[in-house]
Amino acid sequence: MKRTIWIALALSLVLLAACSKTGGKETSARTDGHGTEHGSEHGGHEEGGGAAAADATRAVWKLSAAKPQAGAVTTVSVQVEDKNGKPVEAFDISHEKMMHLIVISKDLSYFDHIHPEYKGNGRFDIDTRFPAGGEYKLYADYVPKGGSTVTKSEWIRVEGNAAASVPVTPDANLVKAVDGKEVKLSIDGLAAGKDASLTFHIADEKTKQPITDLQPYLGAVGHVVIVSGDAEQYLHVHPTEEKAKGPDAKFMTKFPNSGVYKIWGQFQHNGKTFIVPFVVKVP
């Protein structure tokens, strides 16, 4: 009788252990230094997107010229494929577009946010002009159907006269005047690996009166792109209150590492988009 009880007890313990092991999902994320976690909880995303999504697709970059020339029209093509090399054909719309393409010069002095046209069969094309010779990094953001945001990047070299290099130096004062606007940036929680709150306060440059009629830019009060000084870390951040109209536009993000970062805020007022840049040092 005692032997029967001990056998039953042992079987119960085995079943209990098995249930504990399979009761929750096992998750994993790569830590390759390029930002692989999906950052939707902060209103944005890092380069690489979700680990699973990043592994499931790849971007093949092509330029219309082997040596693109500064000032000349260059067609940039991005072919999105799955892990077997087959075209990814279906994409979700993210902030009114299927793909967001960010173009940044190596010294971070040049910034552009453009939107390639989907040609079908996984291919996106856009014609653009690079302003000067030198190296540029291209970041493509897209969302495979039913998936999460993925970011792929590529360095390219443009022939022609290079612009004078601009050092990436932290701003002593986070106040900028752009297109008749005075923009003040305040950051709460500026530290590596922690949630940081970014607030852009936008007022009229002359009267200092708060601007309360900002217009939606790509479906939101604004967008923020953040890149580390070496262009290896990339964050595309969306606002916490997308329907806000000013004077404050708030964003949440997380700086992955200590170091210098450049921040570009993009907003729209009176039918015109304006971009305001800041450089900060993250402890």
C-alpha positions, 0 to 999 in steps of 0.5 A, a space after each residue: 500500500 505504501 509503495 502505491 502511494 509513493 508511486 502516485 506521489 512521484 507521478 504527481 510531481 512529474 506532472 506538476 513540473 511539466 506544467 510549470 515548464 510549459 505554462 508560459 512562453 519562452 522568449 529570446 532576443 538578440 543582443 547584437 548591438 544594433 537594437 533588436 527589441 521592438 519598442 512600441 511600448 515607448 511609442 517607437 522602435 529601434 533598428 532591427 525591429 522585433 527579433 523574430 521579424 528581423 530574422 524573418 526578412 531582409 532588405 536588398 538595396 540597389 542604386 540606379 548608378 554604381 557610383 551615385 553623384 551628388 546633386 544628380 537624381 538617384 533611384 534607391 530601390 529596397 527589395 524586401 525578402 523572406 529568409 528564403 529569398 522570396 519577395 515579401 508581398 504584403 505590408 501594413 500601413 504605418 503612419 500613413 505609409 508602407 515604408 519610411 526611409 531615413 537618410 542621414 549623412 555620416 556626420 549627422 549634419 544632413 537628414 531627410 525623411 522620405 517615402 518610397 513607392 511600393 511597386 509590388 513584389 516586395 520592391 520599393 523605389 524612390 528618386 532622390 538627390 544627395 546634396 554632397 559627396 560622402 557617406 550616407 546611412 539609409 534606414 528603411 522602416 516597414 511592417 510585414 503584414 501582421 508583424 511588427 516594425 522592422 528597420 534595415 540599414 545600409 551605408 552608401 557612398 556618393 561621389 562629388 564634392 564633400 560638404 564641410 564636416 560638422 562635429 556632433 557636439 552636445 547642445 549647451 542649451 536645448 532651445 532652437 529657432 526654426 521657421 519662426 518657431 521657438 522649440 524647447 526640448 526637455 528630457 526627463 530621465 536622460 540615462 542609458 537603458 532607462 525610460 526617457 520622456 521627451 517634451 518639445 514645447 513649441 511657441 512663436 519665435 517673436 511673440 513667445 505665444 504657445 502654438 496650439 494648432 499644430 497639424 498632423 504630420 503622417 497621422 500624428 502631432 510629430 515624429 522623432 528620429 534619434 541616432 547615436 554619434 556613430 550612426 549605429 543606434 537608431 530610434 524612430 519614436 512616435 508621440 504618446 499623444 498622437 492627436 495633441 496639437 501643441 504647444 507640447 508634443 511628448 514622446 517616450 523612448 529608451 537610449 540603449 547606451 551612453 554617449 552622444 545622440 542627435 535628435 530630430 523632431 518633425 512637426 507641421 504648422 500652417 501646412 509646412 513641415 519643419 525639422 528641429 535638431 538637438 544633440 544630447 549626451 546620455 550619461 
